[in-house]
């Protein structure tokens, strides 16, 4: 009987994961079709590659993912390998962003990102399938088919991407760029998994590596344009300075974190020195050095003083100052409530701990929705500042740097769950990125609030309702149908509130209801970190149906 129950649970899980894989596969196909209108030779080729990748993702789920991982000790436990999301999520996000892009420089900058994301996806998919074959009788035949499919996708993407890399690039050069970029993302993915074992699934690590690669390539392209030209396009950078600053922050934090980890790994500082002045000196030197380098590069590329631009963005209008005052007051109230709740003995219960974790989701919604409505440039920049603060705090905690490291570690450990099995606490990063990525990628549509609404409102509702009122569970999961219903209804209500604030009452309710249902089911089914996949899928779906 026990064996039958285990077999049934395993079968339900396989079915659920296949149905989950159908969501990104169909979404990529839908976005590719939207991107291919009006048709052209390049868009048609990219649509064909996207369709091939969508079908390959279903093959991954049906065939290859049933095999054991090669190095399961480096992946986050309690989840599938996430290969489907590692293959499709970045192309989905880039294609969704291209739909809302206006003609001009923004669309031109997105074309290389589309080409490179599809190329990296093809390489990741081929390498994953090849690594799962094993030394079987069909090894040679399957290997030949996989790599021929990869070669066809790479050549097709290279053909479509010739114009993306400049007029001097031919097919050979375009394919060479694709191979170099694909190798870089593969190297960075392995570095993430090696440096932070048990913190990410394979798919999550692939998403971060591909995203980091795209940021690095775009920043390098802008630097190359500046080196070849005498004067930058001042009008363009006046309206796109936030993108350049964000890319500089991301790359600077990545390099600073990598250098700090390697310096600490040498054992040059003892435990007492780490927590004292020497530790703070190393931290300040590394962060300050990369910060100055980032500011210098941004200033050189745009010929705009980034410090003045940041101050003007923060305090340049009455609306921005009012939003900053509102955020300060809200954080003060939240801090006072947290201090009072510290003495509540009931907080040790599982439900109260869950309430405390989800209170940060509610706080995010209360902060970010008014910011998006009344001070969008400020919100864009504030996300980058918050990400920098989180990285610095986590470096202090994980590397035991500075006198505050113990206090930071004690605070963070109050909110960890089974997904924080590695050396870094990822819960707060995922919450911030889930809210920030649609805002960074999006435009003026409600889709850019996908993360804030799905995590700040709907995820809170589904967790609390599911724990208190949930009775009927989805097969093979701990999630409840009642929680999913609460997710869908609360998300639809939150979209309605934002539409009213935006003045678009009565627009697209049928489509928004469909989005709420699809995203709610995805939240219940996925074993990946829902703070990452749910916001980006909701953002892409709203863009596709716009």
C-alpha positions in Angstrom: 0.0 0.0 0.0 2.8 2.3 0.9 4.5 1.6 -2.5 1.2 2.3 -4.3 0.9 5.6 -2.5 4.5 6.5 -3.3 4.0 5.5 -7.0 0.8 7.6 -7.1 2.5 10.6 -5.6 5.4 10.3 -8.1 3.0 10.0 -11.0 1.0 13.0 -9.9 4.3 15.0 -9.6 5.4 14.1 -13.1 2.1 15.1 -14.5 2.0 18.4 -12.6 5.5 19.3 -13.7 4.7 18.5 -17.3 1.6 20.7 -17.1 3.8 23.4 -15.5 6.2 23.1 -18.4 3.4 23.7 -20.9 2.9 27.3 -19.4 6.3 28.7 -20.4 6.4 26.7 -23.7 3.0 28.1 -24.8 3.9 31.6 -23.5 7.1 31.7 -25.5 5.2 30.5 -28.6 2.6 33.3 -28.1 5.2 35.9 -27.6 7.2 34.8 -30.7 4.1 35.0 -32.8 3.4 38.5 -31.5 7.0 39.5 -32.2 6.7 38.1 -35.7 3.9 40.6 -36.7 4.5 42.2 -39.2 6.5 39.3 -40.6 10.1 39.7 -41.9 12.8 37.3 -42.7 14.6 37.9 -39.3 11.4 37.7 -37.2 10.2 34.6 -39.0 13.5 32.8 -38.3 13.5 33.8 -34.6 9.9 32.6 -34.4 10.9 29.2 -35.7 13.8 29.0 -33.2 11.4 29.9 -30.3 9.0 27.3 -31.4 11.8 24.7 -31.5 12.9 25.7 -28.0 9.3 25.4 -26.8 9.0 21.9 -28.1 12.5 21.0 -26.7 11.4 22.1 -23.3 8.5 19.7 -23.4 11.0 16.9 -24.4 13.1 17.9 -21.4 10.2 17.5 -19.1 8.9 14.2 -20.6 12.3 12.4 -21.1 15.4 13.9 -19.7 14.3 15.4 -16.4 13.2 12.0 -15.1 16.8 11.1 -14.8 18.8 12.0 -11.7 20.9 15.1 -11.6 24.6 14.7 -12.3 25.6 16.8 -9.2 22.5 16.9 -7.0 24.6 18.1 -4.0 25.1 21.5 -5.6 21.4 22.2 -6.3 18.7 23.5 -4.0 16.9 20.6 -2.4 13.1 20.1 -2.5 12.7 21.1 -6.1 13.0 19.7 -9.6 16.1 20.9 -11.6 14.1 23.7 -13.3 15.7 23.1 -16.7 12.6 24.2 -18.5 12.7 27.6 -16.8 16.4 27.9 -17.3 15.8 27.4 -21.0 12.8 29.6 -21.6 12.3 32.3 -18.9 14.9 34.8 -20.1 13.8 34.7 -23.8 10.2 35.0 -22.5 11.1 38.1 -20.5 13.1 39.8 -23.4 10.4 39.1 -26.0 7.7 40.5 -23.6 9.7 43.6 -23.2 10.2 44.0 -26.9 6.4 44.1 -27.4 6.0 47.2 -25.4 9.1 48.9 -26.8 8.6 52.0 -29.0 10.4 52.3 -32.3 13.8 53.8 -32.2 16.9 53.3 -30.0 15.1 51.2 -27.4 13.9 48.6 -30.0 17.4 48.6 -31.6 19.0 47.8 -28.2 16.5 45.0 -27.6 17.3 43.2 -30.8 20.7 41.9 -29.7 19.1 40.8 -26.4 16.5 38.8 -28.2 19.1 37.1 -30.5 21.5 36.4 -27.6 18.8 35.1 -25.3 17.6 32.6 -27.9 21.1 31.6 -28.6 21.9 31.0 -24.9 18.7 29.1 -24.5 19.5 26.8 -27.4 23.0 26.1 -26.0 21.6 25.5 -22.5 18.9 23.1 -23.8 21.4 21.1 -25.9 24.0 20.8 -23.2 21.3 19.8 -20.7 19.9 17.1 -22.9 23.3 15.7 -23.9 24.4 15.5 -20.2 21.3 13.4 -19.4 21.7 10.8 -22.1 24.1 8.5 -20.3 26.1 5.8 -22.0 23.2 3.9 -23.5 22.7 2.1 -26.8 21.1 5.3 -28.2 23.9 7.6 -27.0 25.5 8.2 -30.5 22.1 8.7 -32.3 20.7 10.9 -29.6 23.8 13.0 -29.3 23.9 13.5 -33.1 20.3 14.6 -33.1 20.7 17.0 -30.2 23.8 18.7 -31.5 22.4 19.0 -35.0 19.3 20.7 -33.6 21.6 23.0 -31.6 23.7 23.8 -34.7 20.6 24.5 -36.8 19.2 26.9 -34.0 22.6 28.6 -33.7 23.0 29.2 -37.4 19.4 30.4 -37.7 19.8 32.8 -34.7 23.1 34.0 -36.1 21.5 34.7 -39.5 18.7 36.7 -37.8 21.2 38.5 -35.6 23.7 39.7 -38.3 22.1 43.2 -38.2 22.0 43.2 -34.4 25.8 43.3 -34.0 26.5 46.0 -36.6 26.8 46.3 -40.3 30.4 44.9 -40.4 29.2 41.5 -39.0 28.5 38.6 -41.3 27.1 35.2 -40.5 30.4 33.8 -39.2 31.0 36.7 -36.9 27.5 36.6 -35.6 27.8 32.9 -34.8 31.1 33.5 -33.1 29.6 36.1 -30.9 26.8 33.7 -30.0 29.3 31.0 -29.1 31.3 33.3 -26.9 28.3 34.7 -25.1 26.9 31.1 -24.6 30.2 30.0 -23.2 30.3 33.0 -20.8 26.8 32.2 -19.5 27.7 28.5 -19.1 30.9 29.5 -17.1 29.0 31.9 -14.9 26.2 29.4 -14.2 28.8 26.9 -13.1 30.5 29.5 -11.0 27.2 30.4 -9.2 26.5 26.8 -8.4 30.1 26.2 -7.3 30.3 29.3 -5.1 26.8 29.0 -3.6 25.9 25.3 -3.4 22.4 24.3 -2.5 21.1 27.9 -3.0 19.7 27.5 -6.5 18.3 24.9 -8.8 19.9 24.5 -12.2 17.2 26.5 -13.8 17.4 29.4 -11.3 21.2 29.5 -11.7 20.8 29.5 -15.5 18.3 32.4 -15.4 20.7 34.5 -13.3 23.7 33.7 -15.5 21.8 34.5 -18.7 20.5 37.7 -17.3 23.9 38.8 -16.0 25.4 38.0 -19.4 22.8 40.1 -21.2 23.5 43.0 -18.9 27.3 42.7 -19.4 26.9 42.5 -23.2 24.6 45.6 -23.4 26.9 47.6 -21.2 29.9 46.6 -23.3 28.0 47.6 -26.5 27.2 51.1 -25.1 30.9 51.4 -24.0 32.0 50.4 -27.5 29.7 52.9 -29.1 31.1 55.6 -26.9 34.7 54.7 -27.8 33.9 55.0 -31.5 32.0 58.3 -31.3 33.1 61.8 -30.4 30.0 62.8 -28.6 27.2 60.7 -27.1 23.5 61.2 -27.9 22.6 63.5 -25.0 18.9 63.4 -25.7 18.9 59.6 -25.6 20.9 59.3 -22.4 18.7 61.9 -20.7 15.8 59.6 -21.0 17.7 56.3 -20.5 20.2 57.2 -17.8 18.4 54.9 -15.4 19.1 51.8 -17.6 22.9 52.6 -17.7 23.1 53.2 -14.0 21.2 50.0 -13.3 23.6 47.9 -15.5 26.6 49.5 -13.8 25.1 48.7 -10.3 24.5 45.1 -11.3 27.9 44.5 -12.7 29.7 46.4 -9.9 27.9 44.4 -7.2 28.6 41.1 -9.0 32.3 41.8 -9.3 32.6 43.2 -5.8 30.9 40.2 -4.3 33.1 37.8 -6.2 36.3 39.6 -5.1 35.2 39.8 -1.5 34.4 36.0 -1.5 37.8 35.2 -2.9 39.7 37.5 -0.5 38.0 36.0 2.5 38.6 32.4 1.2 42.3 33.0 1.4 42.1 33.2 5.2 44.1 36.5 5.3 41.8 37.8 8.1 41.1 35.9 11.2 37.6 35.8 12.9 38.4 38.7 15.2 39.9 40.8 12.4 36.9 40.1 10.2 34.5 41.5 12.7 36.7 44.5 13.5 38.2 47.4 11.7 40.2 45.3 9.2 37.1 43.6 8.0 35.3 46.9 7.5 38.3 48.3 5.7 38.4 45.4 3.2 34.6 45.7 2.7 34.8 49.5 2.2 37.8 49.3 -0.1 36.3 46.7 -2.4 32.9 48.3 -2.6 34.3 51.8 -2.9 36.7 50.8 -5.6 34.1 49.2 -7.8 31.6 52.0 -7.0 34.0 54.6 -8.2 34.8 52.6 -11.3 31.1 52.2 -12.1 30.4 55.9 -11.7 33.4 56.8 -13.9 32.2 54.5 -16.7 28.6 55.8 -16.5 29.9 59.3 -16.7 32.2 58.5 -19.6 29.5 56.8 -21.7 26.7 59.3 -21.1 28.7 62.5 -20.4 26.2 63.1 -17.5 27.3 63.3 -13.9 25.6 60.3 -12.3 25.7 61.7 -8.8 23.9 64.8 -9.9 21.4 62.8 -11.8 20.7 60.6 -8.8 20.1 63.6 -6.6 17.9 65.3 -9.2 15.8 62.1 -9.6 15.4 61.7 -5.8 14.6 65.4 -4.9 13.8 67.0 -8.3 10.1 67.2 -7.9 7.5 67.6 -5.1 5.9 64.2 -6.0 9.2 62.4 -5.4 9.8 64.2 -2.1 6.3 63.3 -1.0 6.8 59.6 -1.9 10.2 59.6 0.0 8.4 61.0 3.0 5.7 58.4 2.7 8.2 55.6 2.5 10.1 56.9 5.5 6.9 57.1 7.6 5.8 53.6 6.5 9.2 52.1 7.3 9.1 53.8 10.7 5.7 52.3 11.5 6.7 48.9 10.3 9.8 49.0 12.4 7.8 50.0 15.5 5.3 47.1 14.9 8.2 44.7 14.4 9.8 45.8 17.7 6.6 45.4 19.6 6.0 41.9 18.0 9.4 40.8 19.2 8.0 40.3 22.7 5.0 38.2 21.5 5.5 34.6 22.6 3.0 33.4 20.0 5.3 34.4 17.2 7.1 31.0 17.6 4.1 29.2 16.1 4.3 28.2 12.5 1.3 30.4 11.4 2.6 33.5 13.2 6.1 33.0 11.6 4.3 32.8 8.3 2.4 36.0 9.0 5.6 37.8 9.9 7.2 36.6 6.6 4.3 37.7 4.5 4.1 41.1 6.3 7.1 42.1 4.2 5.2 41.2 1.1 2.4 43.5 2.2 4.9 46.2 3.1 6.3 45.9 -0.5 2.9 46.5 -2.0 2.1 49.4 0.2 5.4 51.0 -0.7 5.8 50.3 -4.4 2.3 50.8 -5.8 2.1 54.5 -4.8 5.7 54.9 -6.0 4.8 53.4 -9.4 1.7 55.6 -9.8 3.3 58.9 -8.7 7.1 58.6 -8.9 8.1 55.9 -11.4 11.7 57.1 -12.0 12.3 57.3 -8.3 10.9 53.7 -7.8 13.2 52.5 -10.6 16.2 53.9 -9.0 15.2 52.9 -5.5 15.0 49.3 -6.4 18.7 49.5 -7.5 19.7 51.2 -4.3 17.8 48.5 -2.3 19.5 45.7 -4.2 22.9 47.3 -3.5 22.0 47.5 0.2 20.8 43.9 0.3 24.1 42.7 -1.3 26.2 44.6 1.1 24.3 43.3 4.1 24.4 39.7 2.8 28.2 40.0 2.2 28.6 41.1 5.8 26.5 38.3 7.1 27.8 35.4 4.9 31.4 36.5 5.1 31.2 37.5 8.8 32.5 41.0 8.1 32.1 43.9 10.5 30.7 44.2 14.0 27.1 44.0 12.8 27.4 40.7 11.0 26.1 38.7 14.0 23.1 40.9 14.3 22.3 40.7 10.6 22.6 37.0 10.7 20.2 36.7 13.6 17.7 38.9 11.9 17.9 37.0 8.6 17.6 33.6 10.2 14.2 34.4 11.6 12.7 34.3 8.2 14.5 31.5 6.4 12.6 28.5 5.0 13.5 25.2 3.3 14.7 27.0 0.2 17.5 28.8 2.1 19.6 25.6 2.3 22.9 27.2 1.0 25.4 29.6 2.4 23.3 32.7 1.4 19.8 33.7 2.5 17.9 34.3 -0.8 14.4 35.0 0.4 14.8 38.8 0.6 16.6 38.9 -2.7 13.9 37.0 -4.5 11.2 39.2 -3.0 13.0 42.4 -4.2 13.9 41.0 -7.6 10.4 39.7 -8.1 9.0 43.2 -7.5 11.8 45.0 -9.3 12.3 43.0 -12.5 8.9 43.8 -14.1 9.4 47.5 -13.2 12.9 47.5 -14.8 11.7 45.6 -17.9 8.3 47.2 -18.3 7.0 50.4 -19.6 3.9 52.4 -18.6 1.5 49.4 -18.6 0.1 47.7 -15.5 2.3 44.7 -16.5 5.2 46.4 -14.9 3.5 46.0 -11.5 3.2 42.2 -12.0 5.7 41.4 -9.3 4.4 43.9 -6.7 0.8 42.7 -7.1 1.5 38.9 -7.4 3.9 38.9 -4.4 2.7 41.7 -2.3 -1.0 40.9 -2.5 -1.8 37.6 -4.1 1.0 35.5 -2.6 0.2 36.8 0.9 -3.5 35.9 0.4 -2.8 32.4 -0.9 -0.4 31.6 1.9 -2.6 32.8 4.8 -5.9 31.4 3.4 -4.3 28.1 2.4 -2.9 27.6 5.9 -6.0 28.6 7.8 -8.8 27.5 5.5 -7.2 25.1 3.0 -8.7 21.6 2.9 -8.3 20.3 -0.7 -4.7 19.9 -1.9 -3.4 19.9 -5.4 -2.2 16.4 -6.2 1.4 15.9 -5.3 1.9 19.3 -3.5 1.3 21.0 -0.2 -0.6 23.8 -1.9 -4.4 24.0 -1.5 -7.1 24.8 -4.0 -8.6 27.3 -1.6 -5.3 29.1 -1.5 -5.2 29.3 -5.3 -8.7 30.7 -5.4 -7.6 33.4 -2.9 -4.6 34.1 -5.1 -6.7 34.6 -8.2 -9.4 36.7 -6.6 -7.0 38.9 -4.7 -4.8 39.5 -7.7 -7.8 40.5 -9.9 -8.9 42.9 -7.2 -5.4 44.4 -6.9 -5.3 44.9 -10.7 -8.7 46.7 -10.4 -7.4 49.0 -7.8 -4.3 49.9 -9.8 -6.4 50.5 -12.9 -8.7 52.8 -11.0 -5.6 54.8 -9.8 -4.3 54.9 -13.3 -7.7 55.9 -14.8 -8.3 52.8 -16.9 -11.4 51.5 -15.3 -13.3 48.8 -17.2 -10.4 47.9 -19.5 -9.6 44.3 -20.3 -11.2 42.5 -17.4 -11.7 39.3 -19.3 -8.0 39.1 -20.1 -6.9 40.1 -16.6 -9.1 37.3 -15.2 -7.4 34.8 -17.5 -4.0 36.1 -16.4 -5.0 35.7 -12.7 -6.1 32.1 -13.2 -2.9 31.0 -15.2 -0.6 32.7 -12.7 -2.5 31.3 -9.7 -2.2 27.8 -11.1 1.5 28.3 -11.8 2.1 29.4 -8.2 0.5 26.2 -7.0 2.3 23.9 -9.3 5.9 25.2 -9.6 8.7 23.8 -7.5 11.0 26.7 -8.5 11.1 29.8 -6.4 7.7 31.4 -7.1 9.1 34.9 -6.2 11.1 34.6 -9.5 9.0 32.7 -12.0 5.5 34.0 -11.1 6.2 37.7 -11.5 8.0 37.3 -14.8 5.4 35.0 -16.2 2.6 37.3 -15.2 4.5 40.3 -16.7 5.1 38.4 -20.0 1.5 37.1 -20.2 0.1 40.6 -19.6 2.4 42.0 -22.3 1.4 39.2 -24.7 -2.3 39.8 -24.2 -2.0 43.6 -24.3 
